[in-house]
């Protein structure tokens, strides 16, 4: 579900995983791509599309890392719990 949010609104996905500072930077990048696209009316879309893709890729990577870290913490917790006498 978070991956879908990352595709549509990358800064929101970063907020949902708790990456506040990255969400602010991503919001700046995302808004910059929208402003360039709307302001130039497709003349600058050659620049706005890569910025938008970078914002999306950044959000997907951070969401993946957050899910991977949560899974690793769960595995470590279970391993430590099972090894105690």
Protein Blocks (a to p, Z undefined) as FASTA:
>chain_A
ZZmmmmmmmmlmmmmnopaklmmmmmmmmmmmmmmmmmnnomlmmmmmmmmmmmmmmmmm
mmmmmmmmmmmmmmmmmmmmmmpZZ
